[in-house]
Amino acid sequence: MNLRIRWLAPLLATLLLVACSGGVSGTYEGGFGSIKFESGKAYATLMGITRQLDYSTDRDKVVLKSPEGNLVLTRNKDGSLDTPWGTMKKAN
């Protein structure tokens, strides 16, 4: 195999993984509240009550972690989040 192809294929695969597994940042708003992702934490505000939560990402899933259990949100192709309370869009 050509030397260029030997190092180019792994490089492209790495770049693709980094691009697809990016973290979440910023504030997302919906009808019942908001979720702000900042400094490795999620701040979920629903009906005026804010909770600080740990979170992780896995492809198109964002997992909010709390002592009561985990809540899995789905990232849509347009950047919005599907939640049990409806779709949340990134605030400007």
Contacts in CASP RR format, 6 or more apart in sequence:
PFRMAT RR
TARGET T0000
AUTHOR 0000-0000-0000
METHOD contacts of the structure
MODEL  1
MNLRIRWLAPLLATLLLVACSGGVSGTYEGGFGSIKFESGKAYATLMGIT
RQLDYSTDRDKVVLKSPEGNLVLTRNKDGSLDTPWGTMKKAN
20 59 0 8 1.000
21 57 0 8 1.000
21 58 0 8 1.000
21 59 0 8 1.000
22 57 0 8 1.000
23 37 0 8 1.000
23 57 0 8 1.000
24 37 0 8 1.000
24 55 0 8 1.000
24 57 0 8 1.000
24 62 0 8 1.000
24 75 0 8 1.000
25 37 0 8 1.000
25 38 0 8 1.000
26 36 0 8 1.000
26 37 0 8 1.000
26 38 0 8 1.000
26 90 0 8 1.000
26 91 0 8 1.000
27 34 0 8 1.000
27 35 0 8 1.000
27 36 0 8 1.000
27 37 0 8 1.000
27 90 0 8 1.000
27 91 0 8 1.000
28 34 0 8 1.000
28 35 0 8 1.000
28 36 0 8 1.000
28 37 0 8 1.000
28 80 0 8 1.000
28 81 0 8 1.000
28 88 0 8 1.000
28 89 0 8 1.000
28 90 0 8 1.000
28 91 0 8 1.000
29 88 0 8 1.000
29 89 0 8 1.000
29 91 0 8 1.000
30 85 0 8 1.000
30 86 0 8 1.000
30 87 0 8 1.000
30 88 0 8 1.000
30 89 0 8 1.000
31 85 0 8 1.000
31 86 0 8 1.000
32 46 0 8 1.000
32 47 0 8 1.000
32 85 0 8 1.000
32 86 0 8 1.000
33 45 0 8 1.000
33 46 0 8 1.000
33 47 0 8 1.000
33 48 0 8 1.000
33 85 0 8 1.000
33 88 0 8 1.000
34 44 0 8 1.000
34 45 0 8 1.000
34 88 0 8 1.000
34 91 0 8 1.000
35 42 0 8 1.000
35 43 0 8 1.000
35 44 0 8 1.000
35 45 0 8 1.000
35 64 0 8 1.000
35 81 0 8 1.000
35 83 0 8 1.000
35 88 0 8 1.000
36 42 0 8 1.000
36 43 0 8 1.000
36 45 0 8 1.000
37 43 0 8 1.000
37 55 0 8 1.000
40 54 0 8 1.000
40 55 0 8 1.000
41 52 0 8 1.000
41 53 0 8 1.000
41 54 0 8 1.000
41 55 0 8 1.000
42 52 0 8 1.000
42 53 0 8 1.000
42 54 0 8 1.000
42 55 0 8 1.000
42 64 0 8 1.000
43 50 0 8 1.000
43 51 0 8 1.000
43 52 0 8 1.000
43 53 0 8 1.000
44 50 0 8 1.000
44 51 0 8 1.000
44 53 0 8 1.000
44 64 0 8 1.000
45 51 0 8 1.000
46 85 0 8 1.000
51 66 0 8 1.000
53 64 0 8 1.000
53 65 0 8 1.000
53 66 0 8 1.000
54 64 0 8 1.000
54 65 0 8 1.000
55 62 0 8 1.000
55 63 0 8 1.000
55 64 0 8 1.000
55 65 0 8 1.000
56 62 0 8 1.000
56 63 0 8 1.000
56 65 0 8 1.000
57 63 0 8 1.000
60 74 0 8 1.000
60 75 0 8 1.000
60 76 0 8 1.000
61 72 0 8 1.000
61 73 0 8 1.000
61 74 0 8 1.000
61 75 0 8 1.000
62 72 0 8 1.000
62 73 0 8 1.000
62 74 0 8 1.000
62 75 0 8 1.000
62 81 0 8 1.000
63 70 0 8 1.000
63 71 0 8 1.000
63 72 0 8 1.000
63 73 0 8 1.000
64 70 0 8 1.000
64 71 0 8 1.000
64 72 0 8 1.000
64 73 0 8 1.000
71 83 0 8 1.000
71 84 0 8 1.000
73 81 0 8 1.000
73 82 0 8 1.000
73 83 0 8 1.000
74 81 0 8 1.000
74 82 0 8 1.000
75 81 0 8 1.000
76 82 0 8 1.000
76 87 0 8 1.000
79 89 0 8 1.000
79 90 0 8 1.000
80 87 0 8 1.000
80 88 0 8 1.000
80 89 0 8 1.000
80 90 0 8 1.000
81 87 0 8 1.000
81 88 0 8 1.000
END
